[in-house]
């Protein structure tokens, strides 16, 4: 494994972390559930009651939007670093 590849992986992880923090802040501002709040409710009430308490917007955010945006951020980071760090 080269230093270049290690740096790309590190940078992608950093970008994912920053995007995740931003998405969590956005979700809180919009009143949407985050994975932290959802899993906290799962530990208190169980999986089925926690799933029943999710609104459609929460479910859309957690299951579709959040993973797609995190994956896209990593993908774009790797594309950009591959282009600029040859």
Secondary structure as UniProt FT lines:
FT   HELIX           3..30
FT   HELIX           35..45
FT   HELIX           47..53
FT   HELIX           56..59
FT   HELIX           60..65
FT   HELIX           66..84
//
